[in-house]
Amino acid sequence: MKLLLTILSYLLIFKCNLFAQKRNNIWYFGDKIGINFNINPPQVLDDGQLIYDEGGTVLSDANGKLLFYSNGSVLLNDKHTVVKNGSGLLGDLSSTNNASLVPMPNNDTLFYLFTVGAADRPNRGLRYNIINKNGDNGNGEIVLKNIQLLANCYEKLAITHHCNGVDFWVVVKEFNSNKYYTYLLSKEGINTTPIVSTGVVTINQFQNNAIGTLKFSIDGKKIAAAHSYENNLVELADFDNTTGVLSNSIFFKPALTATQIPYAGVYAVEFSPNANLLYVSYNAETDGDGQLYQFDITSHNAATIYNSKQLISSSAGNFSAGLQIANDGKIYYCVSNANYLATINNPNNYGLSCGYNVQGIFLGNNGSNKLKLGLPTLVQSYFDPSLISYGIQSNSRLCTDKTALFSINTTLGIDSIKWDFGDNNFSTTPNPTHTYLNEGLYTVFMKAYSIRCGIVKQDISTLKILIADDNDLLDDNVGICDTINAKLIPKKLINGANYVWSTGETTPEINVKTLGKYWLNFANSNCTLSADTVNIFQKPKPKVNLGIDVEVCASKPITLSAGNFPGGTYEWSTGEKTEKIEVKNEGQYFLTVTKDCTATDTINIGVGNCELFMPNAFTPDGNNINDKFGPVSSFATKYYLFVLFDRWGNIIFETNDVKQKWDGTNRGKQLPIGSYFWKINYTNLRGINKYEQGMVTLLR
């Protein structure tokens, strides 16, 4: 059983969902006039690049962004440039319904442009063009052009959805005939074999008799044609959007005249949203005297319909022209030589309560020069709320609130609903409330079941719902030791959630290079967490100072220390890990102290003004221990002479190099064990001359 709605809720939902349908949200018509229905109230656009004498068409994507528009001769893209192969189309600027754009079913790339020529000019038939949106580097390209479907049809073209909500019916009226031709456009493309239906009016003789719009009701179940000039009548029929067949055709004349008129008569028709009323623009015998009529068509009886006639507007001196419903539920009405596009604000209301406003949208002071006869030919069923994709949403809330309210954008046409909350819990109510037990990002599924064309159709909508235990995302403070290059990582990472940092970055983790405070906002489409802040500050380093460079003597070691750092670690270049070390050799020494942060200092140790110290024995046996004889420690001098003598006073070794020592040989020969005499003359760093002598014992 279908979900029951009150009339009031139906009207409210209908009004809301008009805005949900966005394929018809951008219009172009007249002399480069545009209107943007993505904004409320609608905004006049001045970026159009085409002129339309009468018909034209435009199509946006599902989000209301312009895709293409055409005046029947040229196709432009969203950049307002001609698509590749997009000129030389065979729809005429002066044709009432000269073109209509429609996407190929189940295809985001290919689109069809149908065209119909003008009645009094060549190339009057129905043709189609296939557009590849991605062609020509994304600028669009017509890949199949001016393919004829029907040669003998004039100025009438209308498109509506198949009852399955996916495919489309394309309908035209054959000239010199009472027949309507219906073509099916599906994912396989256009079926070139039409469904032929018989009406009650044969349009023939004077070519201008073919002028006048063809229009579907938004539910695709009725169709109306305005037949101008010698006919001056409206043909009304039922349409089966399952089979594509027109039936129950009737006609009525908005003005009962005894003789044929020399002027256009009826020009455009438009259904009210509920399809109970039909609006007709009419131009009387006097040139330039236009009227707008409303008829109650619920009886589907010609006499009754005529007797229900209501005069909505009379515009002496102006031509009564195009009519087109829009996403805001209003019908827009084109009157020539006006600065305004008139509106019917409540088109479901009978008589003057329909809310006619002659100053609906101000087009500018030069609007009278731009407004011509037609308004765009659109796919009427895009206004049908029962054909929208069912969308779901959740109430705006804090992510820490584990209870969420879910709702569907409309229940029209739905037989049953099943919700899957992503945690093994389910519901079948239209607007359920659910409480989650655990933190996480959940995918919610809503399955809407409806019967279309006798077949159960399943529409699936999804929504991500974020549940967080708390908003503790960041540490309060983060200290930096050296170069500021910190990585900030939130404490919780949930795949699919949105991260927004104060830097503008949207990745879960960021690197920062300056001190200060940073905040993180953590959210998804239906909830937010309070922004959390972290302070990046400079940590103090250990003050490591080994002092100034010093000198050392081996006989008098020195102690190196940089101070006491409780809880810290020490790493000397010698490998030692103590607070202090003892040094008796020259060289460069460094210490690294780590206490939270790391600091290093270096000291250079030079040779000091050391006293001479000579051993009294040595053993040149090749074991690298006491193998040579000479000053034991580093010994810096200004002058130096070291001489060794044997027992007979012969010089066996002599050097001026303080680092050179005696290895127990003379002229390459090892000397015997025994005692040897030595003497050293030197001048120390203070300039004092010194003399030392003694005996050394050579052992083996």
Secondary structure, DSSP 8 states (H G I E B T S, - for coil): ------HHHHHHHHHHHHHH--TT-EEEETBTEEEETTSSS-EEE-----B-SS--EEEE-TTS-EEEEE-SS-EEETTSSB-BT-SS-S--TT-TT-EEEEE-TT-SSEEEEEEE--TTSS--SEEEEEEETTHHHHT-EEEEEEEEEESSEEEEEEEEE-TTSSSEEEEEEETTEEEEEEEEEETTEE-SS-EEEEEEEEE-SSGGGG-S-EEE-TTSSEEEEEE-TTS-EEEEEEEETTTTEEEEEEEE-SS--SS--SS-EEEEEEE-TTSSEEEEEEE-SSTTEEEEEEEE-TT--HHHHHHT-EEEEEEETB-EEEEEE-TTS-EEEEETT-SEEEEES-TTS-GGGG-EEEEEEE--TTHHHH--S------GGGG-GGGS---EEE--EETT--EEEEEES--TT-SEEEEE-SSS-EE-SSS-EEE--S-EEEEEEEEEEEEETTEEEEEEEEEEEEE-S----S-SEEEE-SSS-EEE--S---TT-EEEETTS--SSSEEE-S-EEEEEEEEETTEE---EEEEEEE---------S-EEEBTTB-EEEE----TT-EEEETTS--SSEEEE-S-EEEEEEEESSSEEEEEEEEEE--------SEE--SSSSSS-SBS-SS----SEEEEEEE-TTS-EEEEES-TT--B-SEETTEE--SEEEEEEEEEE-TTS-EEEEEEEEEE--
